[in-house]
Amino acid sequence: MTEPSPNDPATVALELERIRRTIEVGFTRTDGALALLVQRHDQSDETQKDHARRLDTHDARLDTLERGETERQKRSDARLDALERARWPLPSVAALVALCGLLLSLWQLTSR
């Protein structure tokens, strides 16, 4: 058997067809890889948007806590105010008792 001549038009056409298929397969692989990268990029974008939403939510909750606007903080402040109002006469009563004790001691001292 003899080798076909490299300049034979049929051989050239056959080699061109093989090259075309090789290039086509390479482009198909490249397209598949690009599609996968695009899909992963879209997923990363969605994840980033989700994290941004969660961060905004946490930031708003933290601002509310720092301002003291939660119901629990309001109840605690109201309770503290009520306790302080109920406690105010104690120092006054203690001062009056001390003053009465001083006056009784002075009266007792002067009556001797």
Distance bins in CASP14 RR format, pairs under 12 A and 6 or more apart:
PFRMAT RR
TARGET T0000
AUTHOR 0000-0000-0000
RMODE 2
METHOD distances of the structure
MODEL  1
2 8 0 0 0 0 0 1 0 0 0 0 0
3 11 0 0 0 0 1 0 0 0 0 0 0
4 10 1 0 0 1 0 0 0 0 0 0 0
4 11 1 0 1 0 0 0 0 0 0 0 0
4 12 0 0 0 0 1 0 0 0 0 0 0
4 13 0 0 0 0 0 1 0 0 0 0 0
4 14 0 0 0 0 1 0 0 0 0 0 0
4 15 0 0 0 0 0 1 0 0 0 0 0
5 11 1 0 0 1 0 0 0 0 0 0 0
5 12 0 0 0 0 1 0 0 0 0 0 0
6 12 1 0 0 1 0 0 0 0 0 0 0
6 14 0 0 0 0 0 1 0 0 0 0 0
6 15 0 0 0 0 1 0 0 0 0 0 0
7 13 0 0 0 0 0 1 0 0 0 0 0
7 15 0 0 0 0 0 1 0 0 0 0 0
8 14 0 0 0 0 1 0 0 0 0 0 0
8 15 0 0 0 0 0 1 0 0 0 0 0
9 15 0 0 0 0 0 1 0 0 0 0 0
9 16 0 0 0 0 0 1 0 0 0 0 0
10 16 0 0 0 0 0 1 0 0 0 0 0
10 17 0 0 0 0 0 1 0 0 0 0 0
11 17 0 0 0 0 0 1 0 0 0 0 0
11 18 0 0 0 0 0 1 0 0 0 0 0
12 18 0 0 0 0 0 1 0 0 0 0 0
12 19 0 0 0 0 0 1 0 0 0 0 0
13 19 0 0 0 0 0 1 0 0 0 0 0
13 20 0 0 0 0 0 1 0 0 0 0 0
14 20 0 0 0 0 0 1 0 0 0 0 0
14 21 0 0 0 0 0 1 0 0 0 0 0
15 21 0 0 0 0 0 1 0 0 0 0 0
15 22 0 0 0 0 0 1 0 0 0 0 0
16 22 0 0 0 0 0 1 0 0 0 0 0
16 23 0 0 0 0 0 1 0 0 0 0 0
17 23 0 0 0 0 0 1 0 0 0 0 0
17 24 0 0 0 0 0 1 0 0 0 0 0
18 24 0 0 0 0 0 1 0 0 0 0 0
18 25 0 0 0 0 0 1 0 0 0 0 0
19 25 0 0 0 0 0 1 0 0 0 0 0
19 26 0 0 0 0 0 1 0 0 0 0 0
20 26 0 0 0 0 0 1 0 0 0 0 0
20 27 0 0 0 0 0 1 0 0 0 0 0
21 27 0 0 0 0 0 1 0 0 0 0 0
21 28 0 0 0 0 0 1 0 0 0 0 0
22 28 0 0 0 0 0 1 0 0 0 0 0
22 29 0 0 0 0 0 1 0 0 0 0 0
23 29 0 0 0 0 0 1 0 0 0 0 0
23 30 0 0 0 0 0 1 0 0 0 0 0
24 30 0 0 0 0 0 1 0 0 0 0 0
24 31 0 0 0 0 0 1 0 0 0 0 0
25 31 0 0 0 0 0 1 0 0 0 0 0
25 32 0 0 0 0 0 1 0 0 0 0 0
26 32 0 0 0 0 1 0 0 0 0 0 0
26 33 0 0 0 0 1 0 0 0 0 0 0
26 34 0 0 0 0 0 1 0 0 0 0 0
27 33 0 0 0 0 0 1 0 0 0 0 0
27 34 0 0 0 0 0 1 0 0 0 0 0
28 34 0 0 0 0 0 1 0 0 0 0 0
28 35 0 0 0 0 0 1 0 0 0 0 0
29 35 0 0 0 0 0 1 0 0 0 0 0
29 36 0 0 0 0 0 1 0 0 0 0 0
30 36 0 0 0 0 0 1 0 0 0 0 0
30 37 0 0 0 0 0 1 0 0 0 0 0
31 37 0 0 0 0 0 1 0 0 0 0 0
31 38 0 0 0 0 0 1 0 0 0 0 0
32 38 0 0 0 0 1 0 0 0 0 0 0
32 39 0 0 0 0 1 0 0 0 0 0 0
33 39 0 0 0 0 0 1 0 0 0 0 0
33 40 0 0 0 0 0 1 0 0 0 0 0
34 40 0 0 0 0 0 1 0 0 0 0 0
34 41 0 0 0 0 0 1 0 0 0 0 0
35 41 0 0 0 0 0 1 0 0 0 0 0
35 42 0 0 0 0 0 1 0 0 0 0 0
36 42 0 0 0 0 0 1 0 0 0 0 0
36 43 0 0 0 0 0 1 0 0 0 0 0
37 43 0 0 0 0 0 1 0 0 0 0 0
37 44 0 0 0 0 0 1 0 0 0 0 0
38 44 0 0 0 0 0 1 0 0 0 0 0
38 45 0 0 0 0 0 1 0 0 0 0 0
39 45 0 0 0 0 0 1 0 0 0 0 0
39 46 0 0 0 0 0 1 0 0 0 0 0
40 46 0 0 0 0 0 1 0 0 0 0 0
40 47 0 0 0 0 0 1 0 0 0 0 0
41 47 0 0 0 0 0 1 0 0 0 0 0
41 48 0 0 0 0 0 1 0 0 0 0 0
42 48 0 0 0 0 0 1 0 0 0 0 0
42 49 0 0 0 0 0 1 0 0 0 0 0
43 49 0 0 0 0 0 1 0 0 0 0 0
43 50 0 0 0 0 0 1 0 0 0 0 0
44 50 0 0 0 0 0 1 0 0 0 0 0
44 51 0 0 0 0 0 1 0 0 0 0 0
45 51 0 0 0 0 0 1 0 0 0 0 0
45 52 0 0 0 0 0 1 0 0 0 0 0
46 52 0 0 0 0 0 1 0 0 0 0 0
46 53 0 0 0 0 0 1 0 0 0 0 0
47 53 0 0 0 0 0 1 0 0 0 0 0
47 54 0 0 0 0 0 1 0 0 0 0 0
48 54 0 0 0 0 0 1 0 0 0 0 0
48 55 0 0 0 0 0 1 0 0 0 0 0
49 55 0 0 0 0 0 1 0 0 0 0 0
49 56 0 0 0 0 0 1 0 0 0 0 0
50 56 0 0 0 0 0 1 0 0 0 0 0
50 57 0 0 0 0 0 1 0 0 0 0 0
51 57 0 0 0 0 0 1 0 0 0 0 0
51 58 0 0 0 0 0 1 0 0 0 0 0
52 58 0 0 0 0 0 1 0 0 0 0 0
52 59 0 0 0 0 0 1 0 0 0 0 0
53 59 0 0 0 0 0 1 0 0 0 0 0
53 60 0 0 0 0 0 1 0 0 0 0 0
54 60 0 0 0 0 0 1 0 0 0 0 0
54 61 0 0 0 0 0 1 0 0 0 0 0
55 61 0 0 0 0 0 1 0 0 0 0 0
55 62 0 0 0 0 0 1 0 0 0 0 0
56 62 0 0 0 0 0 1 0 0 0 0 0
56 63 0 0 0 0 0 1 0 0 0 0 0
57 63 0 0 0 0 0 1 0 0 0 0 0
57 64 0 0 0 0 0 1 0 0 0 0 0
58 64 0 0 0 0 0 1 0 0 0 0 0
58 65 0 0 0 0 0 1 0 0 0 0 0
59 65 0 0 0 0 0 1 0 0 0 0 0
59 66 0 0 0 0 0 1 0 0 0 0 0
60 66 0 0 0 0 0 1 0 0 0 0 0
60 67 0 0 0 0 0 1 0 0 0 0 0
60 69 0 0 0 0 0 1 0 0 0 0 0
61 67 0 0 0 0 0 1 0 0 0 0 0
61 68 0 0 0 0 0 1 0 0 0 0 0
61 69 0 0 0 0 0 1 0 0 0 0 0
61 70 0 0 0 0 1 0 0 0 0 0 0
62 68 0 0 0 0 0 1 0 0 0 0 0
62 69 0 0 0 0 0 1 0 0 0 0 0
62 70 0 0 0 0 0 1 0 0 0 0 0
63 69 0 0 0 0 1 0 0 0 0 0 0
63 70 0 0 0 0 0 1 0 0 0 0 0
64 70 1 0 0 1 0 0 0 0 0 0 0
64 71 0 0 0 0 0 1 0 0 0 0 0
64 72 0 0 0 0 0 1 0 0 0 0 0
64 73 0 0 0 0 1 0 0 0 0 0 0
64 74 0 0 0 0 0 1 0 0 0 0 0
65 71 0 0 0 0 0 1 0 0 0 0 0
65 72 0 0 0 0 1 0 0 0 0 0 0
65 73 1 0 0 1 0 0 0 0 0 0 0
66 73 0 0 0 0 0 1 0 0 0 0 0
67 73 0 0 0 0 1 0 0 0 0 0 0
67 74 0 0 0 0 0 1 0 0 0 0 0
68 74 1 0 0 1 0 0 0 0 0 0 0
68 75 0 0 0 0 0 1 0 0 0 0 0
68 76 0 0 0 0 1 0 0 0 0 0 0
68 77 0 0 0 0 1 0 0 0 0 0 0
69 77 0 0 0 0 0 1 0 0 0 0 0
70 76 0 0 0 0 1 0 0 0 0 0 0
70 77 0 0 0 0 0 1 0 0 0 0 0
71 77 0 0 0 0 0 1 0 0 0 0 0
71 78 0 0 0 0 0 1 0 0 0 0 0
72 78 0 0 0 0 0 1 0 0 0 0 0
72 79 0 0 0 0 0 1 0 0 0 0 0
73 79 0 0 0 0 0 1 0 0 0 0 0
73 80 0 0 0 0 0 1 0 0 0 0 0
74 80 0 0 0 0 0 1 0 0 0 0 0
74 81 0 0 0 0 0 1 0 0 0 0 0
75 81 0 0 0 0 0 1 0 0 0 0 0
75 82 0 0 0 0 0 1 0 0 0 0 0
76 82 0 0 0 0 0 1 0 0 0 0 0
76 83 0 0 0 0 0 1 0 0 0 0 0
77 83 0 0 0 0 0 1 0 0 0 0 0
77 84 0 0 0 0 0 1 0 0 0 0 0
78 84 0 0 0 0 0 1 0 0 0 0 0
78 85 0 0 0 0 0 1 0 0 0 0 0
79 85 0 0 0 0 0 1 0 0 0 0 0
79 86 0 0 0 0 0 1 0 0 0 0 0
80 86 0 0 0 0 0 1 0 0 0 0 0
80 87 0 0 0 0 0 1 0 0 0 0 0
81 87 0 0 0 0 0 1 0 0 0 0 0
81 88 0 0 0 0 0 1 0 0 0 0 0
82 88 0 0 0 0 0 1 0 0 0 0 0
83 90 0 0 0 0 0 1 0 0 0 0 0
84 90 0 0 0 0 0 1 0 0 0 0 0
84 91 0 0 0 0 0 1 0 0 0 0 0
87 93 0 0 0 0 0 1 0 0 0 0 0
87 94 0 0 0 0 0 1 0 0 0 0 0
88 94 0 0 0 0 0 1 0 0 0 0 0
89 95 0 0 0 0 0 1 0 0 0 0 0
89 96 0 0 0 0 1 0 0 0 0 0 0
89 97 0 0 0 0 0 1 0 0 0 0 0
90 96 0 0 0 0 0 1 0 0 0 0 0
90 97 0 0 0 0 0 1 0 0 0 0 0
91 97 0 0 0 0 0 1 0 0 0 0 0
91 98 0 0 0 0 0 1 0 0 0 0 0
92 98 0 0 0 0 0 1 0 0 0 0 0
92 99 0 0 0 0 0 1 0 0 0 0 0
93 99 0 0 0 0 0 1 0 0 0 0 0
93 100 0 0 0 0 0 1 0 0 0 0 0
94 100 0 0 0 0 0 1 0 0 0 0 0
94 101 0 0 0 0 0 1 0 0 0 0 0
95 101 0 0 0 0 0 1 0 0 0 0 0
95 102 0 0 0 0 0 1 0 0 0 0 0
96 102 0 0 0 0 0 1 0 0 0 0 0
96 103 0 0 0 0 0 1 0 0 0 0 0
97 103 0 0 0 0 0 1 0 0 0 0 0
97 104 0 0 0 0 0 1 0 0 0 0 0
98 104 0 0 0 0 0 1 0 0 0 0 0
98 105 0 0 0 0 0 1 0 0 0 0 0
99 105 0 0 0 0 0 1 0 0 0 0 0
99 106 0 0 0 0 0 1 0 0 0 0 0
100 106 0 0 0 0 0 1 0 0 0 0 0
100 107 0 0 0 0 0 1 0 0 0 0 0
101 107 0 0 0 0 1 0 0 0 0 0 0
101 108 0 0 0 0 1 0 0 0 0 0 0
101 109 0 0 0 0 0 1 0 0 0 0 0
102 108 0 0 0 0 0 1 0 0 0 0 0
102 109 0 0 0 0 0 1 0 0 0 0 0
103 109 0 0 0 0 0 1 0 0 0 0 0
103 110 0 0 0 0 0 1 0 0 0 0 0
104 110 0 0 0 0 0 1 0 0 0 0 0
104 111 0 0 0 0 0 1 0 0 0 0 0
105 111 0 0 0 0 0 1 0 0 0 0 0
105 112 0 0 0 0 0 1 0 0 0 0 0
106 112 0 0 0 0 0 1 0 0 0 0 0
END
